[in-house]
Amino acid sequence: MNAIECNNLTHYYGKKLVYENLNFHVEEGSILGLLGKNGSGKTTTINILNGFLQPRSGECLIYGENTQHLTPENKARIGFLIEGHIQYSFMNIHQIEKFYSGFYRKWDKEPYWELMSKLKVTPTQKISTMSCGQRSQVALGLILAQDPDLLILDDFSMGLDPGYRRLFIDYLREYAKSKNKTIFTTSHIIQDMERLIDDVLIMDYNRVLAQKKVDDFMQNFKQFYFELVDGSIDFSKEDFIANVEKVKNKVEIYTYESDVYVKSFLAKNGIGHKNFKKVEMGLEDAFIGLTGKY
């Protein structure tokens, strides 16, 4: 069963098209990462999912209900983390946990205090004295304590330094998998996503570039490097190339085709080259290769 299902989603800001006929789903128990450059529609999608924004056309369903008209029962199954992490900064770590616990029937304080322990903050530390990254994790700890079935997280690791990000990512994945939680998330830090997600949805302006299991994407999307004998050759119009970076005679191409296919293409078209090799990529490399550097 799908926790989230979006069908033919179209949205504009004034006359500016954000996307048209966007379709995707998130299976229960899976972790999907939405990747895209600034302005490609990530936060717009988050706002449609949480009902803050009504799409121009199409619909999003959460557990079978339109996100514009969720019942209280379904709303109680969802935990949202949005940009800003608005909190009561005059409270301390202990006070804010006790305050929030009164609003949620399924409140489970254990994951909150586990996260606070990992952040090495004391129960008496005030929110106002914490860094932006620490505040974001307090907000997330409060969401985990709500025991939601679905977590929708917008830039969940914002402000955390690399060590704490790694610690937190590992904790979040273990938490989600041990409790069969579903996560829909965005992040500007793509290295974080590679450790966390099961499925990837990559958006560019007005369109979806990839939507698949992250392992399948990383196995099938490839980067090849070679040097041209004739540096004037143009590869930009070749259909099998998703993207190409070219500096003088040095070429990097990104494609779903194999090295055999690429070498055959070069030979068939009489394109002289040397130092042909496959380049190993991480998810961030693949994302830039698919969407372009600019």
C-alpha positions in Angstrom: 0.0 0.0 0.0 1.1 3.6 -0.7 1.4 6.0 2.2 1.6 8.9 -0.3 0.2 9.1 -3.9 0.4 12.2 -6.1 -1.5 12.1 -9.4 -1.1 14.6 -12.3 0.1 17.4 -9.9 0.3 20.8 -11.6 1.1 24.0 -10.0 2.0 27.6 -10.9 3.1 30.7 -9.0 1.3 33.4 -11.0 2.2 32.5 -14.6 5.4 30.6 -13.7 5.0 26.9 -14.1 6.5 24.9 -11.2 5.6 21.5 -12.6 3.0 19.8 -14.8 1.4 16.4 -14.4 3.8 15.3 -11.6 3.2 11.7 -10.6 4.9 9.8 -7.7 4.1 7.5 -4.8 5.8 6.5 -1.6 5.3 2.9 -0.4 4.6 2.3 3.3 7.7 1.5 5.2 10.0 3.1 2.6 12.2 6.3 2.7 12.0 8.5 -0.3 14.3 11.5 -0.9 13.2 14.3 -3.1 16.2 16.0 -4.8 16.2 19.1 -6.9 17.9 22.5 -7.4 16.6 25.6 -5.7 13.3 26.6 -7.3 12.5 23.1 -8.8 9.5 22.6 -6.5 10.7 20.7 -3.5 9.2 22.9 -0.8 6.1 23.5 -3.0 5.6 19.7 -2.9 6.0 19.6 0.9 3.5 22.4 1.3 0.9 20.6 -0.9 1.4 17.4 1.1 0.8 19.1 4.4 -2.2 21.0 3.0 -0.8 24.5 3.2 -0.9 24.9 -0.5 -3.6 23.8 -3.0 -2.3 22.7 -6.4 -3.6 24.2 -9.6 -4.8 20.7 -10.6 -4.2 17.1 -9.7 -4.3 15.7 -6.2 -2.1 14.2 -3.5 -3.4 11.4 -1.3 -2.1 10.4 2.1 -3.4 7.0 3.3 -6.1 7.4 0.6 -7.3 10.8 1.6 -6.9 14.1 -0.3 -4.3 16.2 1.5 -6.6 19.2 1.3 -9.3 17.4 3.3 -7.5 15.0 5.8 -9.5 13.7 8.6 -8.2 14.2 12.2 -7.4 10.5 12.4 -5.1 10.7 9.4 -3.6 14.0 10.5 -2.6 12.3 13.7 -0.6 9.7 11.7 1.7 12.4 10.2 4.6 14.3 11.6 5.8 17.4 9.7 9.2 19.1 10.0 9.2 22.3 8.0 11.8 25.0 7.4 12.2 27.4 10.3 11.7 24.9 13.1 9.5 27.3 15.1 9.7 26.5 18.8 9.2 28.1 22.3 12.7 29.3 22.8 12.1 30.3 26.4 11.6 26.7 27.4 14.3 24.2 28.2 14.7 20.7 26.8 12.7 19.0 29.6 9.9 21.7 29.7 9.2 21.5 25.9 9.0 17.7 26.0 6.5 17.8 28.8 4.5 20.6 27.1 4.2 18.8 23.8 3.3 15.4 25.4 0.0 16.8 26.6 -1.2 17.1 23.0 -0.5 13.6 21.6 -2.3 10.5 22.6 0.5 8.1 21.4 3.3 10.2 22.9 6.5 8.1 23.3 9.3 10.2 24.9 12.0 7.6 24.4 13.2 8.6 20.9 13.2 12.3 22.0 15.5 11.7 24.9 17.7 9.3 22.9 18.2 12.1 20.3 18.9 14.7 23.0 21.5 12.3 24.5 23.2 12.0 21.2 23.3 15.8 20.8 24.8 16.0 24.3 22.4 18.6 25.6 21.2 18.6 29.2 17.5 18.6 30.3 17.9 22.2 31.7 19.4 23.7 28.6 17.2 26.4 27.1 16.2 26.3 23.4 17.3 29.9 23.1 20.9 29.0 23.9 21.1 26.2 21.2 22.5 26.4 17.7 20.2 26.3 14.6 21.2 22.7 14.0 20.5 21.7 17.6 17.1 23.3 17.4 16.3 21.4 14.3 17.0 18.2 16.1 14.9 19.2 19.1 12.1 19.8 16.6 12.7 16.4 15.0 12.9 14.7 18.4 9.5 16.1 19.3 8.1 14.8 16.0 9.5 11.3 16.7 7.9 11.3 20.1 4.5 11.8 18.5 5.0 8.3 17.1 3.7 9.2 13.6 3.4 6.6 10.8 4.5 9.0 8.2 7.3 11.7 8.6 7.5 14.5 6.1 10.8 16.3 6.6 11.9 19.4 4.8 15.7 19.9 5.1 15.9 17.9 8.3 19.7 18.2 8.8 19.9 22.0 8.3 22.6 23.6 10.5 24.2 20.4 11.8 28.0 19.8 11.4 29.2 16.7 9.5 29.8 14.5 12.5 26.3 15.1 14.0 24.7 14.8 10.6 26.2 11.3 10.2 25.2 10.3 13.7 21.7 11.6 13.2 21.2 10.0 9.7 22.2 6.6 11.1 19.8 7.0 14.0 16.9 8.1 11.8 17.3 5.2 9.4 17.5 2.7 12.2 14.5 4.2 13.9 12.4 4.2 10.8 13.3 0.6 9.8 12.8 -0.8 13.3 9.4 0.7 13.6 8.2 0.4 9.9 7.9 4.2 9.5 7.5 5.9 6.2 9.6 9.0 5.4 9.3 11.6 2.6 12.2 14.0 2.9 14.2 16.7 1.2 17.8 17.9 1.9 20.3 20.2 0.2 23.0 17.9 1.6 22.9 15.0 -0.8 25.6 12.9 0.9 23.1 12.6 3.8 20.4 11.2 1.5 22.7 8.5 0.1 23.0 7.0 3.6 19.3 7.4 4.4 16.9 6.8 1.5 15.6 3.7 -0.3 14.1 5.6 -3.3 15.0 8.8 -5.1 12.9 11.3 -6.9 15.0 13.9 -8.9 13.2 16.9 -10.2 14.4 19.7 -12.5 12.4 22.7 -13.5 9.0 21.6 -14.8 9.8 17.9 -14.9 11.0 14.7 -13.2 14.4 13.4 -14.3 14.5 10.2 -12.3 12.2 8.2 -10.0 13.5 4.8 -8.9 15.2 2.8 -6.2 18.4 4.6 -5.3 20.5 1.5 -5.7 19.1 1.0 -9.2 19.8 4.6 -10.1 23.4 4.4 -8.9 24.0 1.1 -10.7 22.5 2.2 -14.0 23.4 5.9 -14.3 27.1 6.2 -15.3 29.8 8.7 -15.9 32.5 8.2 -18.6 35.6 10.3 -19.2 37.7 10.5 -22.3 39.9 12.9 -24.3 39.1 13.8 -27.9 41.6 14.0 -30.7 39.4 16.7 -32.2 38.2 19.0 -29.4 35.6 20.7 -31.6 33.2 17.7 -31.7 29.7 18.5 -30.1 27.8 15.8 -28.1 25.0 18.0 -26.8 22.4 16.7 -29.3 22.9 13.0 -28.7 19.8 11.4 -27.2 21.6 8.7 -25.2 23.6 11.3 -23.3 21.7 12.7 -20.2 24.3 15.4 -19.7 27.8 16.3 -21.0 30.6 18.4 -19.5 33.3 19.5 -22.0 36.5 21.5 -21.4 38.6 21.8 -24.5 39.3 18.2 -25.5 38.4 16.7 -22.1 34.8 15.2 -22.0 32.6 13.8 -19.2 29.4 12.2 -20.3 26.5 11.0 -18.1 24.3 8.2 -19.5 22.3 5.1 -18.7 24.1 3.3 -21.5 27.0 0.9 -21.0 30.7 1.5 -21.8 30.3 -0.9 -24.7 27.6 1.2 -26.2 29.5 4.5 -25.7 32.7 3.0 -27.2 30.7 1.6 -30.1 29.1 5.0 -30.7 32.5 6.7 -30.8 33.9 4.1 -33.2 30.9 4.1 -35.5 31.2 7.9 -35.8 34.9 7.9 -36.3 35.5 10.0 -33.1 39.1 9.7 -32.1 39.7 9.5 -28.4 42.1 8.3 -25.7 42.1 7.5 -21.9 38.5 6.3 -21.9 37.4 5.3 -18.4 34.3 4.8 -16.2 34.2 7.2 -13.3 32.8 6.0 -9.9 30.2 8.4 -8.5 28.4 9.1 -5.3 24.8 10.2 -5.2 25.8 13.9 -5.3 28.0 13.3 -8.3 25.1 11.5 -10.1 22.7 14.3 -9.1 25.0 17.0 -10.6 25.6 14.8 -13.6 21.9 14.4 -14.3 20.8 18.0 -13.5 24.0 19.9 -14.6 26.2 22.1 -12.6 24.3 25.3 -13.3 
